[in-house]
Amino acid sequence: MNIQSGMEDDAMLVGQAQIWRYLYGAFDGMALRCCVDLRIPDIISNNNRPTTLSEIASGIDSPSIDVDGLKRLMSFMVYRKVFDEEDGEGSETIYSLNHCSKLLLSSTNVTLAPLVMMFTNPVIGLAINALSQSVKEGGTAFKHTHGEEFFDFTLLNSGFNRIFNEGMACTAKITMDAIISVYKDGFLGSKGSVVDVGGGTGVAISKIAKTYPHLKGINFDLPHVISTAPTYDGVTHVAGDMFKVIPPTETIFMKWVLHNWSNDDCIKILKNCRRAIPKETGKVIIVEIVQHSTEDDPFNYTRITFDLVMFAFFPSGRQRSENEWKNLLGECGFSHYNIIKIPALVSIIEAFP
Ligand SMILES: C[S@@+](CC[C@H](N)C(=O)[O-])C[C@H]1O[C@@H](n2cnc3c(N)ncnc32)[C@H](O)[C@@H]1O
């Protein structure tokens, strides 16, 4: 055999496998959705021991379960390391939860199940189909598909607004634990109030207000989001538009907001942040992805993909590198900043006037 063409064939085979793997990646998300939808993690958890296929089947609320389909779903999920399996009595396979499926339980405080339901929602899936149109003509894939930009769509579609806000809230709970574990003193030194700009339904600020009772929490977001927000001790909800005015405060917290916007829009938002805080003692705590290429970071793939997600959904939305953050903050008159790494997808960027 010709060595050169043998190597070429091997490389082509790897390339072929690569394309199949990428194409079928969509099934990873949809299979997760299926498990959450059928409450399979809850069924196994409620059983309090590793669970057989027939026990899972009888826990699903349907008179006509396709048990063969369920078995194939479970085999795939075990292969993708979402559940663990072992041989039970009489060699019957039994399934248990692992670190991944524990995050898919519906009624625990720490869960990503609502994020799964949000991100695999057809509203999102349909929009991704228009990615090539965005590259060709500009404009977001979301608007090409749904005729509105993302936050106008959530204003007009209360069902998707709820699904989106729940998806955000569940990740906020997890990220806030990581933030508070590392950045304890960052809030201890603050006085008066903290305004969470674009705070969604208020989960993040409620955690801050609970952990630091000396601070008054203000959750600031668009009216259609605030109208769905639950009541939290120590938190006042304020409806408004961050492009117009941000309530005056000592400290601003802003998580996953600037990545939705272009540099020009970020400058408007950050300048409004600066106007809202005192020059001597104020600070803005930004929580965002800082793009870097650290080896062996389990979130690297997600950080890179997230930039494409922003491109698809928000006009000029993007994930930024440290240099890009530095330039933006400098342009808005922040004199210095610190980046604090936390065990999460995102980092803390504290900025001082
Ligand atoms: C990606 S979500 C992040 C929510 C929350 N900070 C979190 O991390 O879970 C962006 C938030 O910005 C809010 N938002 C968008 N435009 C806004 C505006 N003009 N004024 C205030 N909030 C806005 C959205 O309603 C949404 O809740």
The ligand as an ORCA input file, in Angstrom:
! r2SCAN-3c Opt
* xyz 0 1
  C     -29.290     37.088     29.301
  S     -30.462     37.760     30.417
  C     -29.572     37.711     31.952
  C     -30.486     37.696     33.147
  C     -29.757     37.632     34.497
  N     -28.866     38.762     34.692
  C     -29.001     36.335     34.630
  O     -27.780     36.330     34.493
  O     -29.651     35.304     34.857
  C     -30.427     39.485     29.999
  C     -31.431     40.305     30.778
  O     -31.354     41.670     30.332
  C     -32.671     42.197     30.347
  N     -32.759     43.397     29.511
  C     -32.750     43.444     28.147
  N     -32.877     44.712     27.736
  C     -32.975     45.492     28.853
  C     -33.142     46.896     29.069
  N     -33.214     47.748     28.031
  N     -33.205     47.343     30.346
  C     -33.130     46.480     31.390
  N     -32.958     45.128     31.244
  C     -32.900     44.644     29.989
  C     -33.502     41.038     29.833
  O     -34.862     41.193     30.072
  C     -32.868     39.857     30.557
  O     -33.489     39.605     31.787
*
